[in-house]
Amino acid sequence: MTNPPPSTPTTAEPAIVQTIRQRTSWRAYTGEPLGDATLEQLRTAIAELETPFGNEPRFEILITAESGSIDLRGMATYGVLRNPPAFLAGAIAPGPHALEDFAFAFESIVLRATELGLGTCWIAGSFSRSRFSRALRLGVDELLPAISPLGQPTSERGLRDRLMRFSGGSQNRKPWSELFFDGDIAQPLTEAKAGQAYATALEMVRLGPSARNRQPWRIVRSDDGKHFDLYVFRESGLLTRVQPGGIDMARLDAGIALCHFERTARALGLPGEWRADEAPAGKVPEAFEFIASWQIA
């Protein structure tokens, strides 16, 4: 059974838009092993990955039944998951925009898994990094930002899954008026003013997963619509900075936003690329941290 879509796509939408709408976090699995053809397609997707800032994460598909002396079940995810036959895990060396590139690539694989009818779930906190580090043969100069189960989802969500989705507000998304702005944050950007194509790309950002569903991304359209500047909003009093393992969750969330925007823009034939070499001149709140700007060619 494929993941149920959180919103209804239209037949005119590109395939990637339909996939982003369809993707949802899933924590209960049938345990059915991944087929050879599915594994081959996932590994092909991994081999073809590109990142916006040139960092090179590495990824492996870890088969639970083949993990040998390293137990990837049970306490490896502290009971969060049930019966996943495999995991996607990845590593990257620290550096400028490394976490954004990791998340961009990781989400690309997650979306490919969704296309193949698999369930997935971003997990960046509640898993045993030590066990997965051994399974991934993590280098001393590498970070292990996140893992995801891979497998056939159960026909219905388990109780723990339902409780976690309810407590995290996974079905709720902030409105456009809180996320996207025109020129400065005093002026919300409307779908009509963004134009149909860019409105679709921004909506795919809005639908992205994020740690604890904080949705920290903020985008300001600037320079008469030639730039879309991506920031993360650092909410005061919340653990949005560095987490266990040296992982900044907000930067992972930013990488997901970069992925959804770029993949959608490419599918719609929109020109541009992400640039992070210079922060925009416009004034934004101190809590806004600049990540990158989509600059239209």
C-alpha positions, 0 to 999 in steps of 0.5 A, a space after each residue: 500500500 502506498 502512502 496516502 496523500 496529505 492533499 489532493 494533486 491535480 492531473 496537470 501537476 508534474 510528477 515531483 509535485 504529486 510525489 511531494 504531496 503524497 509523501 508522509 512520515 510512516 513508522 509502522 511496516 509490514 516487515 516485507 523485504 525490499 525487492 531487488 528491483 526496488 533496491 537497484 532503483 534506490 541505489 541508482 538514485 543515490 549514485 545520481 545525486 547532486 547537491 546545490 553547494 557541492 558537498 558530497 554526502 554518502 548514503 547506504 541502504 542498511 538491510 535489517 536482516 543483514 546487520 549481523 551483530 549490530 542490532 538495528 531494531 528495537 532500541 536502535 530507534 527507541 521503539 519509534 518504528 515497527 518492523 522496518 526491513 531496511 534503513 536509509 542512513 547517510 554521512 557527511 563531512 562538516 563544512 559550509 552548508 554541509 547539512 543543507 546539502 545532506 538534507 537536500 540529497 536525503 530528501 531526494 532519496 526519500 521522494 524517490 522511495 515515495 515514488 516506488 511506493 515505500 514508506 519513509 520517516 525522517 529521524 534525526 533525534 530519536 535513534 542510536 547514533 552509536 549503532 548506526 555509526 558502526 553499521 555505516 562505518 562512520 569516519 572520525 571526520 563525518 557526521 551522521 545527521 539522520 536516518 529513515 526506515 524504508 519499507 512497505 507501510 502497514 495498511 493502517 497507522 499504529 497507535 504510537 504513530 498516530 500519537 506521534 503525529 497528533 502530538 507533533 501536529 504533522 497534519 498542520 501547516 502554517 499559512 502562506 502569510 507566516 512563511 512567504 513575504 514580498 520585499 520585506 516581512 511586513 508584506 506577505 506574498 500572495 499566491 496570485 502575486 507569486 505567479 502560478 509556477 512559483 506559487 507551486 514551488 513555494 507550496 511544495 516548500 510549505 508541505 515539507 517535513 521539519 523537526 517537530 513540525 516547526 516549519 522554520 523556513 521563511 522566504 522573502 521574494 526580493 529584487 522585483 521578483 528576481 530572487 527568492 531568499 531562504 531563511 530559517 527562523 530561530 524561535 526563541 526558547 526552542 531547541 532549534 540549534 545544535 542537537 546531539 551529534 552536532 546536528 543543527 536541525 534547522 539547517 536540515 529543515 532548510 535543506 529539505 526546503 531547498 530540495 522541494 523548491 528546486 525540484 519543483 522549479 526544474 520540473 516547471 522549467 523555471 530558470 535559476 540556482 541557489 546561491 549562498 555567497 552573499 546575504 541579501 541587503 534587505 532588513 530582516 529580523 535578527 531571528 532570521 538566519 540567511 541560508 541561500 537565495 534562488 537567483 533567476 538566471 
